[in-house]
Amino acid sequence: METPDLQIKRIVLDRMARCSVCHHSFVPDDIHVISRKSDMWMMVVECSECQGRNFVAAVLNDGDPGEAQLALRRLSESGVKDDTGGLQPSPALPKVSTDDVLDMHEFLADFDGDFQRLFVRG
């Protein structure tokens, strides 16, 4: 029996079988769920060949299609189109610096893997 994730991904693939940029066939692993609510799933479908991206909203049960359109618009506006039509990160985001990488390296050298402790507000 298929999981709900795989069922939704198959429905998306039935409607969007190929990349609109390079026409490569999508597979379920090309679809990544980025948000899940009881009435709407937000996904990004990324082509493994050309890295073209498409945002998809799956409206379930009594979900509001207008809310889905608004959520997709927000996702689209948070990035800039490159020449293939794919979305790239917003230029307002700072680039990762060498110092950032060194800081993370030093942090991970002593990190014990306890994410709960790491993210508990103190």
C-alpha positions in Angstrom: 0.0 0.0 0.0 1.3 3.5 -0.9 2.0 6.1 1.7 0.0 9.4 1.4 3.3 11.1 0.3 3.7 8.8 -2.6 0.0 9.0 -3.5 0.2 12.8 -3.7 3.4 12.7 -5.7 1.9 10.3 -8.2 -1.1 12.6 -8.6 1.3 15.5 -9.3 3.3 13.4 -11.8 0.0 12.5 -13.6 -0.5 16.2 -14.3 3.1 17.3 -14.7 5.0 14.4 -16.2 7.9 16.3 -17.9 10.1 19.3 -17.2 8.8 22.4 -19.1 12.4 23.5 -19.8 14.3 20.3 -21.0 11.4 17.8 -21.2 13.1 15.3 -18.9 10.6 12.9 -17.3 9.9 13.5 -13.6 10.1 10.7 -11.0 8.7 10.8 -7.5 12.1 11.7 -6.0 12.0 15.0 -8.0 9.1 16.2 -5.8 9.9 17.6 -2.4 7.2 18.4 0.1 8.1 21.8 1.7 4.9 22.4 3.7 2.0 20.1 4.7 -1.3 21.2 6.3 -4.5 19.1 6.5 -6.0 20.9 3.5 -3.0 21.9 1.4 0.5 20.5 0.6 3.2 22.8 -0.9 5.8 21.1 -3.0 8.7 21.9 -5.3 9.3 19.8 -8.3 13.0 20.1 -9.4 14.3 18.6 -12.6 17.3 16.4 -12.0 18.7 17.3 -15.4 18.4 21.1 -15.7 17.5 22.0 -12.1 14.4 23.9 -13.3 11.9 24.3 -10.4 8.2 24.4 -10.2 6.2 25.1 -7.1 3.0 23.1 -6.7 0.1 23.4 -4.3 -2.1 20.3 -3.8 -5.4 21.3 -2.4 -7.1 18.5 -0.4 -10.6 17.9 0.7 -12.2 21.3 1.6 -9.0 23.3 1.1 -9.2 26.9 -0.3 -7.8 27.1 -3.8 -7.4 30.9 -3.4 -5.2 30.4 -0.4 -3.1 27.9 -2.4 -2.7 30.5 -5.2 -1.6 33.1 -2.7 0.9 30.7 -1.1 2.3 29.9 -4.6 2.6 33.6 -5.4 4.5 34.2 -2.2 6.9 31.4 -3.0 7.4 32.7 -6.5 8.1 36.2 -5.4 10.7 35.1 -2.8 13.0 34.1 -5.6 14.3 35.6 -8.9 13.9 33.9 -12.3 17.1 32.8 -14.0 17.4 32.5 -17.7 15.9 28.9 -17.8 12.8 30.1 -15.9 13.8 28.4 -12.7 13.8 30.2 -9.4 17.0 31.1 -7.6 17.4 32.3 -4.0 16.6 35.9 -3.4 19.6 38.2 -3.9 18.8 39.8 -0.5 20.1 36.7 1.3 23.8 37.0 2.3 26.2 34.5 0.7 27.9 32.0 2.9 31.4 33.2 3.7 34.6 31.4 4.5 34.2 32.4 8.1 30.7 30.9 8.2 32.1 27.6 7.0 34.9 27.7 9.5 32.5 28.5 12.3 30.2 25.6 11.4 33.3 23.3 11.2 34.3 24.3 14.7 30.7 23.9 16.0 30.3 20.4 14.5 33.7 19.2 15.8 32.2 19.3 19.4 28.5 18.8 18.5 27.1 15.6 20.1 24.0 15.3 17.8 21.5 16.3 20.4 19.2 18.6 18.3 16.5 18.8 21.0 18.9 20.3 23.5 20.2 22.6 20.7 16.8 24.1 19.8 15.2 24.2 23.3 14.7 27.8 24.3 16.6 28.6 27.4 
